[in-house]
């Protein structure tokens, strides 16, 4: 039996997390991420923030990489002043995940960015972000839904060819695309909902949260790519 592809998923590092009798610092990840990897046929490995110098060696041991959703990317990474509506920085995650992305691109490791992960992929390639948009996170702490339309002929359209309703929760979005990136899906209001790097083997970012839905096609596409590397 062929081993399941090993998919690394980046995580939060949070202070003072409580469970049971414990109140401790914790590396954590919403369970939807490993469940999505598992449902698609992969083996999930959590990648908490680490020294960026270890990123290349870490990625070398993976078959695929997921950069998970989370806090806003520090606007200093794309040369912008901080907006009053941008959340507090997460420097450990920014540094670690940017290094993971760079290592995956350099090695040809299949890469999926989810929400923050898509935004960070854009920033890693020199793109910029809109620091606040309305209508994509309507109730605090509650995922909404809207439709996204694929761009024909793209990597994303190969996986999901039809217009689809997706789980969404974000207030930032892609502004200027990074070098070599192409938009592969849009929301009805024109927001870029997926990006990809045509010059690379398999690199995709989606603005929504597939781990909060039932559609595993994007993750299955990542696993197919990871199995063929």
N, C-alpha and C positions, 0 to 999 in steps of 0.2 A: 504494500500500500504506500502510495506517495505521501510524503509528509505535507501537512498543511502549510501554506505560505506563512512566514512569520512577519507580522505587520506591527511595526512600532507606532505607538500613539503618544504624542506629547501630552503632558498633564499640568495641572495647577500645582502650585506649592503654596499652601495656605497656613497661616498661624492660628492657633487656638481653635482647632476643629474639635467638636464634641461628638462622641458616640459612646454609648454605654456609660461607664464610670470615668471615661477618659476625656481629657481636654489637652490636646497635644498638637504640635505642628504636624501637618499631613500632606503627602503627595496624593492628590485625588483627581478623579475623572468621573464624570457622569456615566452611569453604567450602560447607557445607550451606545456608547462608542465601542467597547469590547463586544457587546451583544451583536452589533451590526457586523463587525469583523467575523464573529463566530457564525452568524446566520449565513453569511456569504461564503463560508467554508475556510476561513483563515484562523490563525492563532494570534491572539492579541498580546502585545507586550507593552507595558507602561514605561514611558520615558520621562521621568521627572527632570526638572532643570538641573543641569550639570555644567561643568567647565566646558565652554565652547571648544576648547582645544581637543576634547574627546569626541566631538561630533562625527568626524570622518570615520573613526574606528567603530563608533556605534552603528552608523548607517551601513558600514561594510558587513555587519552581522545580520542585517535585515533583508527580507525579500521585497518589502514595500514600506512606505512611511506615510502616516497621517498626521498633519498638524491640526490640532483640535481647535475648537472655538474657545473664546475666553475674553479677557479684558482688551480694551482699546490698545492699539499699537501706539507707542510713544511717537508723537509727530516729529520729534527731533530726527527720527530715522529717515524721514522724507523731506527734511528741511523746512518744516512749517512751524509757526507759533502755535502754542496750545490754545484751543478753543475753550471757553468756559464750560461747554457741554461735553468735552472729552473727559473720559474717566481717568482715574489715577493710574500712573504708570506701573508696569510689571517688568522691571529691568531684567530680572533673572530669566523670565520666559522669553522676552524679546531677544536677548543675546543668544540663548541656547537654541531657540527655534530658527532664528536667522542662520545660525551655523549649521543646523540640521538641513535646512533647505539648500544651502550652498553645497553641502556635502552630497545630498541626493542628486542635485543637478550635475555636479562634477562626475559622479559615479554612474549616472544613468539609472539610478534606483527609482522605480515608479513612485510617484508622489501625489497625494491628494490633500489639498488644503480645504478645511471646512470653516466657513464664516471668518473668524479672525485669521485662520490659516490661509484662506484665499487672499485676504488683505495683506498679510505678511509676505506671501509669495509675490504679490504685485510690488510691494515696497522693496523686497530683496533684489528685484530687477530694475530698480530705479523709478518705479511708479509712485503716484501720490494717491491720497485718500480724501474723500469728502468727510469732514469730521462730524457732521450731523445731518441726517435726513429724517423726515417724519413719515409715518405710515407703515414702517416695517417692524415695529415693536410697539404695538398699540397699548398693551397692558403690562405693567412691570411684572416680570417673573412669569409671564404666560406666553407660550408660543402661539403665534397666529398662523395663518395660511394665506398664500396667494399663488397665482400661476406664474410659471416661467416658460418662455418659448425658446426652444433650441435654435441655433443657427445651423442650417443644413450643411453637411459636409464636415462638421467638426467632430472632435473626439467625444464631446458630450452627446452630440446628436447620434453618434454611433451607438451609445449606450442607452439613451432615452430619446427616441426620435420624435415623440409627440409632445404637445403642450401639456404640462403637468402641474397639479396643485402640490405645493411643497410646504413643510413646516419652516417657519421663519421667525427670527428674533435678532434684529441688529439695528443699529442706528448710524453706522458708518458704511461707506461704500467706496468702490473704486472710482477714482477721478481720472487721472492720466494713466494710461496703461504703461507698464514697465517694458523694457526692451525685449522685443521678440514675442510678447504676449498678444493673444487675440481673444476677443470676446466671443463666447460660444453659447450664451443664453442671456435673455433680457426679461425683466419684469414689464408689466404693462405700462408703468410710468417711465420706462427707459433706463432704469437702473441696471447696470451690468450685474448679472446673476451668476455667470460662470466665466472663467478664463482658462486658457490653456497655452502651452508653449509648443507650437507646431514643429519647431526644430529639434525637440527632445523626443525621447522614446514615449513616455507616458507621464505627462504632468498636467494636472487638472485642479482647478479651484472652484468650489461652489459656495455661494453666499448663504445658502439655507442650511438646515440641519437635518441631513438624511437619517442621523441616528435617532431622531424623534419621530420618524415615520415608519411605514411598512415597506417602502420601496428599496430593495437592496441592489438595484441594477448598477448604480455608480460604484458601490463597493465591490460588486462582482467583477466589474470591468478592471478595477485596480488589481484584484486578485488574479485575474487572467494574465495581466501584464506582469505581475510579480512571479507567476509560475513559469513564464517564458523567458525570463532574464537569465 
